[in-house]
Amino acid sequence: MDWSVQQIARLAGTTSRTLRHYDDIGLLKPSRTGDNGYRYYDQDALVRLQRILLLRELGLGLPAVADVIGHESDAEKALGRHLEWLRQEQDRLTRQIASVRQTIDAVREGRGIMAEDMFDGFDHTQYKHEVEDRWGKDAYAASDAWWRGMGASEKDAWKRRSQQLGVDWMAAGASGVAPDSVQAQELARRHVEWLGGIPGTPAAAPVTGSNRDIKGYVTGLGEMYVADPRFAANYGGEAGAAFVRDALRIYAEKHL
């Protein structure tokens, strides 16, 4: 069974023009072209299109999408990783929806708002104990004060930057590049720069700081990304986190 370009465009919520463009750039070739010149797509093509659209929703440009799909031929395995990430996002959004509904109900009914319930799914303090155990209460207090002191637009910008870094890590890992490649090492540089923007961390400490063990901090974080499923989820699972860990370790050995 196959489907025409018009049918696929309607089912996928895209356009015939987009599908023709994907054909032109070699991203999604039709399974066959009819005598009438119409493009037709079979089941394998539909699976590939689903992967393309999922990666596009993550914010990847078409060259990056082509790179990821080109280096990961096992569609089932790739979709399984993406499904895991979607489930985690679903859980986070479900908790956000529930917390917002509770707030609406409380405002509508004129009763007191339970502050501890308002920010489920938004919580930036979920790693409080890990931070305090590893780097001390002062480190957590500094980063917490920094976060609370930001305005809404600043927080949104920070979240977008963090999310994009995670997306770029996942794309690089899925593309099959080595941890010591130019691409991976540039991501490691960005990652360390991102960490340096968080007050209270060793990466943000002054150069003259007495306990500025940036190398140990960065390599330790890499190990934690792999060991803790909550962190690994930010990079597509354990395999993706291992790629990040290895790239950060190489970068730290060379530059920190």
C-alpha positions as CSV (number, residue, x, y, z in Angstrom):
1,M,0.0,0.0,0.0
2,D,1.2,3.5,-0.7
3,W,-0.1,7.0,-0.4
4,S,-0.1,10.0,-2.7
5,V,1.8,13.2,-1.8
6,Q,-1.6,15.0,-1.2
7,Q,-2.7,12.2,1.2
8,I,0.5,12.3,3.1
9,A,0.5,16.1,3.4
10,R,-3.0,16.0,4.8
11,L,-2.3,13.2,7.3
12,A,1.0,14.6,8.5
13,G,-0.2,18.2,8.7
14,T,2.3,19.5,6.3
15,T,2.2,20.6,2.6
16,S,2.8,19.0,-0.7
17,R,5.3,21.8,-1.4
18,T,7.3,20.8,1.8
19,L,7.3,17.1,0.7
20,R,8.5,18.0,-2.8
21,H,11.3,20.1,-1.2
22,Y,12.3,17.1,1.0
23,D,12.5,15.1,-2.3
24,D,14.5,17.8,-4.0
25,I,17.2,17.9,-1.2
26,G,17.3,14.1,-0.9
27,L,15.8,14.0,2.6
28,L,12.7,12.0,1.7
29,K,12.4,10.4,-1.6
30,P,9.0,9.0,-2.8
31,S,8.8,5.3,-3.1
32,R,7.7,5.6,-6.7
33,T,6.5,8.1,-9.2
34,G,3.3,7.3,-11.1
35,D,2.8,7.6,-14.9
36,N,0.9,10.8,-14.1
37,G,4.1,12.2,-12.4
38,Y,2.5,12.0,-8.9
39,R,4.8,11.0,-6.0
40,Y,3.7,8.0,-3.9
41,Y,5.1,6.9,-0.5
42,D,5.1,3.5,1.1
43,Q,5.3,2.5,4.8
44,D,9.1,2.9,5.1
45,A,8.8,6.4,3.7
46,L,6.1,7.2,6.2
47,V,8.3,6.0,9.1
48,R,11.2,8.2,7.8
49,L,8.8,11.2,7.5
50,Q,7.7,10.7,11.1
51,R,11.3,10.8,12.2
52,I,11.9,13.9,10.2
53,L,8.9,15.7,11.7
54,L,9.9,14.7,15.3
55,L,13.4,16.0,14.8
56,R,12.1,19.2,13.3
57,E,9.9,19.7,16.4
58,L,13.1,19.5,18.5
59,G,14.4,22.5,16.6
60,L,16.9,20.8,14.3
61,G,17.4,22.4,10.9
62,L,17.1,20.3,7.7
63,P,20.9,19.6,7.4
64,A,21.1,18.4,11.0
65,V,18.0,16.2,10.5
66,A,19.6,14.7,7.4
67,D,22.8,14.1,9.3
68,V,21.0,12.4,12.3
69,I,18.9,10.1,10.1
70,G,21.8,9.3,7.8
71,H,23.9,8.0,10.7
72,E,21.1,6.1,12.4
73,S,19.7,3.5,10.0
74,D,17.8,1.6,12.7
75,A,14.5,3.5,12.7
76,E,13.0,1.4,15.5
77,K,15.9,2.1,17.9
78,A,15.9,5.8,17.0
79,L,12.2,6.1,17.5
80,G,12.4,4.2,20.8
81,R,14.8,6.9,22.1
82,H,12.6,9.6,21.0
83,L,9.6,7.9,22.5
84,E,11.4,7.8,25.9
85,W,12.1,11.6,25.7
86,L,8.4,12.3,24.7
87,R,7.1,10.3,27.7
88,Q,9.3,12.3,30.0
89,E,8.1,15.5,28.4
90,Q,4.5,14.2,28.7
91,D,5.0,13.6,32.4
92,R,6.5,17.1,33.0
93,L,3.6,18.7,31.0
94,T,1.0,16.6,32.9
95,R,2.4,17.9,36.2
96,Q,2.4,21.5,34.9
97,I,-1.2,21.2,33.7
98,A,-2.3,19.8,37.1
99,S,-0.5,22.6,39.0
100,V,-2.1,25.3,36.8
101,R,-5.5,23.8,37.1
102,Q,-5.2,23.8,40.9
103,T,-4.2,27.5,40.8
104,I,-7.2,28.4,38.6
105,D,-9.6,26.5,40.9
106,A,-8.2,28.2,43.9
107,V,-8.5,31.7,42.4
108,R,-12.0,31.0,41.1
109,E,-13.2,29.7,44.4
110,G,-11.5,32.4,46.5
111,R,-9.5,29.9,48.6
112,G,-5.8,30.0,49.6
113,I,-3.2,28.9,47.1
114,M,-0.9,26.1,48.1
115,A,2.4,27.5,47.1
116,E,4.1,24.1,47.3
117,D,1.7,22.7,44.6
118,M,1.9,25.7,42.2
119,F,5.2,24.9,40.5
120,D,5.2,21.2,40.0
121,G,6.8,20.6,36.6
122,F,8.6,23.9,36.9
123,D,10.8,23.0,39.8
124,H,14.4,24.2,39.4
125,T,15.2,23.0,42.9
126,Q,14.8,19.3,42.2
127,Y,18.6,18.8,42.4
128,K,19.0,20.8,45.5
129,H,20.4,17.9,47.6
130,E,22.8,16.8,44.9
131,V,24.2,20.3,44.6
132,E,24.6,20.7,48.3
133,D,26.1,17.3,48.8
134,R,28.7,17.8,46.0
135,W,29.5,21.5,46.2
136,G,28.1,22.8,49.5
137,K,25.1,24.8,50.6
138,D,26.7,28.1,49.6
139,A,26.9,26.9,46.0
140,Y,23.2,26.0,46.0
141,A,22.2,29.3,47.7
142,A,24.1,31.3,45.2
143,S,22.5,29.6,42.2
144,D,19.1,29.6,43.8
145,A,19.3,33.4,44.4
146,W,20.5,33.9,40.9
147,W,17.5,32.0,39.5
148,R,14.9,33.7,41.7
149,G,16.4,37.1,40.8
150,M,15.8,36.7,37.1
151,G,12.7,38.0,35.3
152,A,10.4,35.8,33.3
153,S,12.0,36.7,30.0
154,E,15.4,36.0,31.3
155,K,14.3,32.6,32.7
156,D,12.7,31.8,29.3
157,A,15.9,32.7,27.5
158,W,17.9,30.5,29.8
159,K,15.5,27.6,29.4
160,R,15.6,27.9,25.6
161,R,19.4,28.0,25.7
162,S,19.6,24.9,27.9
163,Q,17.1,23.0,25.8
164,Q,18.9,23.8,22.6
165,L,22.2,22.6,24.1
166,G,20.5,19.3,25.0
167,V,19.0,19.0,21.5
168,D,22.4,19.7,19.9
169,W,24.0,17.0,22.1
170,M,21.4,14.5,21.1
171,A,21.7,15.3,17.4
172,A,25.5,15.0,17.6
173,G,25.3,11.7,19.5
174,A,22.8,10.3,17.1
175,S,24.8,11.3,14.1
176,G,27.6,9.0,15.0
177,V,30.5,11.5,15.4
178,A,33.2,10.7,17.9
179,P,33.5,12.4,21.3
180,D,36.8,13.9,20.2
181,S,35.5,15.2,16.9
182,V,35.4,18.9,16.2
183,Q,31.6,19.0,16.5
184,A,31.6,17.2,19.9
185,Q,34.4,19.4,21.3
186,E,32.6,22.6,20.2
187,L,29.5,21.3,22.1
188,A,31.7,20.6,25.1
189,R,33.1,24.1,25.0
190,R,29.5,25.5,24.8
191,H,28.6,23.3,27.7
192,V,31.4,24.5,29.9
193,E,30.5,28.1,29.0
194,W,26.9,27.4,29.9
195,L,28.0,26.0,33.3
196,G,30.1,29.1,33.9
197,G,26.9,31.2,33.7
198,I,25.5,29.6,36.8
199,P,26.7,31.3,40.0
200,G,27.9,29.1,42.8
201,T,29.4,26.4,40.5
202,P,33.2,25.9,40.2
203,A,32.9,26.8,36.6
204,A,31.6,30.3,37.6
205,A,34.2,30.9,40.4
206,P,36.8,33.6,39.9
207,V,40.1,32.5,38.4
208,T,41.8,33.3,41.7
209,G,39.3,31.2,43.7
210,S,40.8,28.8,46.2
211,N,38.7,25.8,45.3
212,R,38.2,26.2,41.6
213,D,38.5,22.6,40.4
214,I,36.8,23.1,37.1
215,K,38.2,19.9,35.5
216,G,37.0,17.8,38.4
217,Y,33.6,19.5,38.3
218,V,33.1,19.0,34.6
219,T,34.2,15.4,34.5
220,G,32.2,14.7,37.7
221,L,29.1,16.1,36.1
222,G,29.6,14.0,33.0
223,E,29.7,10.9,35.2
224,M,26.5,12.0,37.0
225,Y,24.7,12.5,33.7
226,V,25.3,8.8,33.0
227,A,24.6,7.5,36.5
228,D,21.4,9.4,37.1
229,P,18.4,8.7,34.8
230,R,17.0,12.2,35.5
231,F,20.1,13.8,34.0
232,A,20.5,11.2,31.2
233,A,17.0,12.0,30.0
234,N,18.2,15.5,29.0
235,Y,20.6,13.8,26.5
236,G,18.3,11.1,25.1
237,G,19.1,8.4,27.6
238,E,22.2,6.6,29.0
239,A,23.9,6.2,25.6
240,G,23.5,9.9,24.8
241,A,24.7,10.9,28.3
242,A,27.8,8.6,27.9
243,F,28.6,10.5,24.7
244,V,28.3,13.8,26.5
245,R,30.5,12.5,29.4
246,D,33.2,11.3,27.1
247,A,33.3,14.6,25.1
248,L,33.4,16.6,28.3
249,R,36.2,14.5,29.7
250,I,38.3,15.0,26.6
251,Y,37.6,18.7,26.6
252,A,38.5,19.0,30.3
253,E,41.8,17.2,29.8
254,K,42.8,19.5,27.0
255,H,41.5,22.8,28.1
256,L,40.8,23.0,31.9
